[in-house]
Amino acid sequence: MGKSSHDSVGFRAWYYFRMGWGTYFAFIFAAINTLTVTYYLAIENYPLLKEIFPSFESYLLIACSIGVPMLTIIGYAHFKRTKARKAEVDVLIETNPYVLRTLVNSDMLVILNLKMISLLQKLSEDKLTDEQKKELNEINDELLEFTKNRKFRSEKDIEYFKNIDKKWFD
């Protein structure tokens, strides 16, 4: 199959280090650096700006109260409203065979399940109770309806995913 996880400890550690650095340390460091540099090199040297931001603390408070919501909206727009995120996902799928394999396998399993339900119904028509027949028909009808008009980008998948717990564990 492949090398054991012990053979890749160094690469895993490198990956975790980069994630910690890029996601947390570099972000925090860049934010502090940007706020400090803009205040002490720009605002302090302009009397008009110094009146608006009389202290570094007031600048931090105002910048964060405007910047955090604004950047949150920009992040939301990136994920939900722009084609940039779709391009990122496309690259992820193209470069990560595990993601692509999972998508393909999942689709194949749905098709296989539909076929198996159909065959099971034909082979055991006289051996199933009415309740079992009803349950198989409901599952089959649900899968067929769900997949009939489904597109790759579909809200139906999200709705289905959100209702999994309700459906199976109530």
Secondary structure, 3 states (H helix, E strand, C coil): CCCCHHHHHHHHHHHHHHHHHHHHHHHHHHHHHHHHHHHHHHHHHCHHHHHHCCCHHHHHHHHHHHHHHHHHHHHHHHHHCCHHHHHHHHHHHHHCHHHHHHHHHHHHHHHHHHHHHHHHHHHCCCCCCHHHHHHHHHHHHHHHHHHHCCCCCCHHHHHHHHCHHHHHHC
